Amino acid sequence: MRYAQLVMGPAGSGKSTYCSAIAQHFENERNPVTIVNLDPAAERFDYSPTVDIRELIHIDDAMEDELLHFGPNGGLVFCMEYLMENQEWFKEQLGDDDDDYIIFDLPGQIELYTHMKTIKQLAELLQNWGFNVCSVMLVDSQFMVDGPKFISGTMAALSVMINLELPHINVLSKMDLLSKTARKHLDNFLEPDPRALLSDVKSNTAWGKKYCYLSKRIGQMIEDYSLVRFVPLNIKDENSIADLQLTISTMIQFGEDQDVRMTDFDQPDPEDNDGTEAFD
């Protein structure tokens, strides 16, 4: 069995940093892992990708082509669709080793995950190649410290979960950058309470008055159905990383088919023991 994490999220949410930190965690645990860069617009990252989509197509190829003339967003979509049209190249690059564990670093264009089908097609392709796949969505915790933004992020996460139909986990990244006050405020949202979520909605504004009831119903839905949960991640805390990876390993059944490690002990020599020493 092979295993894969599809790491996604808005631009600047810390995807590449997450991939690098997780790779280091696996190395410390002596578990082999590889990283695949699927962001055709990437400029730099802290890891050396085993496979790089930029060797197949770069976003500049789509933006500077005389016939295409795509902008940045359209160029990213075109590059991902081009990858799906070149499956043989992709499969050859990935290889076919059993027990592969691959982390896919995806582009930071949220539309690719919320409603477009390209990433879903990628997941289905990997599953056909024998991968157990999960989606890991990163959201910058610094933009989730008030009720309206938290509701917005929750709705985006829910849209991704519905669109991809994969084992899924939502991660609040960059927790180490939050102040104590912001972190305490965010804690009120991790176990959704409609009153906490709506505490920052200004009902004295025209927008607040018009959509107050809608906001309340959304908050109530989040609480009643437990549709979305976020796992806070402090990339500088090894325990935080280990807890997250344990959850992900359970989701994709990583390690369940590995043999239990046994320790051999020397059998005692009957001649060295008259049967009474153990009871002294």
HUUR-V44653 format. One line per field, one symbol per residue. ss: DSSP state (H for helix, E for strand, - for the rest). phi: phi as a letter, one per 40 degrees, with the letter a starting at -180 (. if undefined). psi: psi as a letter, one per 20 degrees, with the letter a starting at -180 (. if undefined). A space follows every 10 residues. Layout:
# HUUR-V44653
ss: ???
phi: ???
psi: ???
This chain:
# HUUR-V44653
ss: -EEEEEEEE- ----HHHHHH HHHHHHHH-- ---EEEE--- ---------- EEHHH---HH HHHH------ -HHHHHHHHH HHHHH-HHHH HHHH------ EEEEE----- HHHH---HHH HHHHHHHH-- EEEEEEEEEE HHH---HHHH HHHHHHHHHH HHHH--EEEE EEE-HHH--H HHHHHHHHHH ---HHHH--- -----HHHHH HHHHHHHHHH HHHHH----E EE-----HHH HHHHHHHHHH HH-------- ---------H HH----HHH-
phi: .bbabccbic dgcgccccdc cccccccccg bcabbbcbbc bcbaacbbcc bbccccabdc cccbccccfc cdcccccccc cccccbcccc ccccgbccgc bbbbccccbc ccbcacbccc cccccccccg ccbbbbbcbc ccbbcbddcc cccccccccc dcccfbdbbb bccgcccccc ccccccdccc bdbdcccccc cccccccccc bdcccccccc cdccbfcbbb bcbbccbccc ccccccccdc cbgcgcbccc cbbcbccccd ccacgbccbc
psi: qqqqpoorrr pjikghgggg hhghghghjk ppqqppokoi jpgqrjroqh pohiigqqhh hhhiphhglq agghgggggh hhghilhggg ghhhakpqjq oppoorrloh hhhhiqighh hgghghhhjj popqpopppo hhjkjqgghg gghghgghgg ghghlqpqpp porkhiiqrh ghhhhhhhih npohhghjhi poiirggghh jggggghggh ggghilhpqq oppoiiohhg gggghggghh gjkpihjqqp pqppqppqoh hipjiihij.
